[in-house]
Amino acid sequence: MQPRYSATGLFIALEGGEGSGKSTQARLLERWLSDQGFTVLVTREPGGTPVGIALRGLLLDGSAGELSPRTEALVYAADRAEHVEAVIDPALAAGHVVVTDRYVDSTLAYQGAGRALDLTDLEWISRFATAGLRPHLTVVLDIDPADGLARAGVPDRIESEPLEFHQRVREHFLQLAKTEPERYVVVSATDSPDAVHSAIRAAVEPLLAQVRGPS
């Protein structure tokens, strides 16, 4: 399946480890883009749809007990398939800016590097779930996992994994960014929220012409 990019809207993914400030930066980005007249949809994975909310509880609160790594990966893929079809694709088709808190790279980092599942299998599952949809830009908010986990508060099922797990996740995010530097920007999440926002704005601004249309 060939990768596809929206020709009408702008798709931005925020990625990073626990406590990296993705939710804060999504809100700041939404406010900045809205002030410029763009219609912005901020969403998240898992949980960006009614189906996703149910799956988020299964994945994160631990009430169903332990999940095997393959089960976990497939549940994330199911959430993502519904998210793309019901939320992301329609918004992009309408010419909106979509900002998602996590996307495919989280599966590659958490279930691939973290759980040691085969990356080729995960890439295929992810392409199938998304019908090949890729973000125009992925922002990796980089933070030392020990610092990020200290910020995160009461840990959920994923946050409760050992530090070594989260270190592997961080390393894989950075590796992904190095592989395709034209589609990624890495921003230090240890800077102030305003400084992080400024760095994200600088990366996003050159892409806005495609949703502004011809002048």
HELIX and SHEET records of a PDB file:
HELIX    1   1 LYS A   22  ASP A   35  1                                  14    
HELIX    2   2 PRO A   50  LEU A   60  1                                  11    
HELIX    3   3 PRO A   69  HIS A   83  1                                  15    
HELIX    4   4 VAL A   84  ILE A   88  3                                   5    
HELIX    5   5 ASP A   89  ALA A   93  1                                   5    
HELIX    6   6 VAL A  104  SER A  106  1                                   3    
HELIX    7   7 THR A  107  GLY A  114  3                                   8    
HELIX    8   8 LEU A  119  THR A  130  1                                  12    
HELIX    9   9 PRO A  145  ALA A  152  1                                   8    
HELIX   10  10 LEU A  163  THR A  179  1                                  17    
HELIX   11  11 PRO A  193  VAL A  204  1                                  12    
HELIX   12  12 GLU A  205  LEU A  207  5                                   3    
HELIX   13  13 ALA A  209  ARG A  212  1                                   4    
SHEET    1   A 5 VAL A  40  ARG A  44  0                                        
SHEET    2   A 5 VAL A  97  ASP A 101  1                                        
SHEET    3   A 5 LEU A  10  GLY A  16  1                                        
SHEET    4   A 5 LEU A 137  ASP A 142  1                                        
SHEET    5   A 5 TYR A 184  SER A 188  1                                        
END                                                                             
